[in-house]
């Protein structure tokens, strides 16, 4: 029924443009009649797609019929999109709006050649659909209706995925003891080895979940200086694993490409540090010498360092020393084997998921069927989780009984084997998949384009879904909101896992698909040529299946001399093309050929992630204008690109433009205002000189990472800050650079206070001409700045004023994070203690601040009852860095019952403040457990002298990083 989504989309388009085509007189006779016939056939086909999809798993003829339908539906979609694009282009050329009456009046002015071409294509497509409809009768499909659009909003407790871990308390306790205890070498004083702990068991038994629980344990976090998690499942990908370890240690992406160099850097970074390294899903043992080298590079860590490995296999079933992880005599290795859960544990896990939120009466009613369902899971927690998640939202006994009695449980084991998924998982996953709506099926299947164990960025995934037309609008809802709901729905069914969440607001940032789920999705997409993962090396181009007919393709490069496969240029109907890093680099892509021949693309990802494109992309050819269907274009991190062609502005359907970290790109082409369908412009870290004229026409825009104010030299080409008032849908985060070039009136005209969905704002007072700018000018701009009412995070850079207007900041009662950086003339910190919601405060590079005292607290504030309000009532993290003149931190206010200073403070970092001699220890709360002092000579001296004030800081850490 995934094809129902495509058919439904085509039907919607046909309904909306039939009248236009009639008035446009498509030159070719009888087209309108053919279109109406085509619509009727598609409606009839739509009614049987549910049954057809279920039968295709077992019947090759049905599978072929659905593939033919899919290819034809894509062709219709392309033709109708070409028509709509031509109308939009005509409207823009005549500077009109998009009212229906205007559209009808302009269709007859479309070029005759275009109208003839569209007419011929539609007649041919109508004949193809005639033939497909004719074959339908021979299959005797049942008329069925699939499930409705079930929207499930996932709570944060569900999002962290705790239910993967169940019934493994004994194993977890044993591993924690092994991580904390001393090895025999450490006890004897001999030269230490690096202990390795193996978690072993069959696929889906919970190895990764157990390792993740251990990795995230609070005691483990406190016990190790550095924790590193790396997926090690990809064969022949040693450099990727090593680089992932190095990047985790450095905190940034590594540009190193030689294995020896990477291992050397790892050795240096772990020197003297207590490290926990988790290698998840190590199943390849082709290169024991590599593991030996990695082990050697990690041995420079301090005593107590550990390696935790998960691997498919039975305990004592493999000689682990042969892999190379560990000493040859095996003395430094411990194996923890995981078996099936007991029936009692399985039932407990099932109840926890399927009965969540149900009354006791409901639980009693569904319990007997639940026991029988659990019995089909054979003690495998992942199978229990899939079925529990499926039944969680089914409210009738009949629905539960339907799952239990489904004929899917009786599928031929050969089908499961062909899918590469055990029958104990295949049936639960197929039941869950069939329960999805058509749109959700499309969204789920699209995810198989990513490599196994890939970290999927949620926001990027939603943009990709949107580009393919999967996010069907419901009333006035944003497509992005629908995408969030679809993601939540799939996550609630356990089809996503390992969620990484923002520390700031708890939003999900990334997730993964379980390897079993990935194999299942890949099987479903492989059967109808949906996508392919192509592995490219210097000697071969490998794929699990021929990729010549795939509409969605991601290419992964494994070697340093990977060649772009020439066969891709011949894939005329490709709708998605992406390039991914797999440990190597790409050579030989010819963008002009891509643009000339792959004209059906909706998505093109050429981000230079991990330097996979190296120096390949130096410019973007003008032929890019041929990609008229393109919705998503990612050129991020291509440092050789210096300019973009004007023809980019002819991509009228473009929704997302990713240009982050293009370090040599200075300008965007004039004419960008024509891209009226843009919803996301991501330009973080790209040094643009100004924003081109016309962007006030981006009325659909949701995301604009950075707005750069022109310094005056480019005024004729640049948009004014005032144009922001036209971008009514801006949300998320916005950084405004070059505020030093504007005055109070211009900042007021931007009407930032009306951007209610803007949650994060960065303002930078840098300017093109530093001479002539007075500190009073910056102060006036700050006074004229009206912050969005729902602002939660704010950063201010290069402010030249001597004081900051508290009115500007205090109006934002929801502000949770604030950073002030390089406010070089500031003599006194503003009274930020009155901010009621502030949780994180960072102050950097304020060279004129000498004292911090009561002015920082804003002590004159009182509550409605007349009692004093605590200063910084919710502050958890406080950072002072590079305050060169700061010498005194002292409060005259006494801490009392009704007045407290920073009562929730957990973390305090002070770095490079060499004049500061003492801290106001008596005012710090008991919650302060993390105190870091970095290169502060007088504070270190005071500590060494043993002054009494330091006794309350047992967890203090000094460093010279």
Secondary structure, 3 states (H helix, E strand, C coil): CHHHHHHHHHHHHHHHHHHHHHHHCCCCCCHHHHHHHHHHHHHHHHCCHHHHHHHHCCCHHHHHHHHHHHHHHHHHHHHHHHHHHHHHHHHHHCCCCCCHHHHHHHHCCCCHHHHHHHHHHHHHHHHHHHHHHHHHHHHCCCCCCCCCCCCCCCCHHHHCCHHHCCCCHHHHHHHHHHHHCCCHHHHHCCCCCCEEEEEEECCCCCHHHHHHHHHCCHHHHHHCCEEEEEECCCCCCHHHHHHHHHHHHHCCCCCCCCHHHHHHHHHHHCCCCCEEEEEECCCCCCCHHHHHHHHHHHCCCCCCCEEEEEEECCCCCCCHHHCCCCCCCCCCEEEEECCCCCHHHHHHHHHHHHCCCCCHHHHHHHHHHHHHHHHCCCCCHHHHHHHHHHHCCCCCHHHHHHHHCCHHHHCCHHHHHHHCCCHHHHHHHHHHHHCCCHHHHHHHHHHHHCCCCCCEEHHHHHHHHHHCCCCCCCCCCCHHHHHHHHHHHHHHCCCCEEEEECCCCCCEEEEECCHHHHHHHHHHHHHCCCEEEEEECCCCEEECCCCCCCCEEEEEECCCCEECCHHHHHCCCCCEEEEEECCCCEECCCHHHHHHHCCCCCEEECCCHHHCCCCCCCCCCHHHHHCCCCCEEECCCCCCCCCCCHHHHHCCCCCEEECCCCCCCCCCCCCHHHCCCCCEEECCCCCCCCCECCHHHCCCCCEECEEECCCCCCCCCECCHHHHHHCCCCCEEEEEECHHHCCHHHHHHCCHHHCCCEEEEEEECCCCCCCCCCHHHHHHHHHHCCCCCCCCEEEEECCCCCCCCHHHHHCCCCCCEEEEECCCCCCCCCCHHHCCCCCEEEEECCCCCCEECHHHCCCCCECCCCCECCECCCCCEEEEECCCCCCEECCCCCCCCCCCECCCCCEEEEECCCCCCCCCHHHCCCCCCEEEEECCHHHHHHHHCCCHHHHHCCCCEEECC
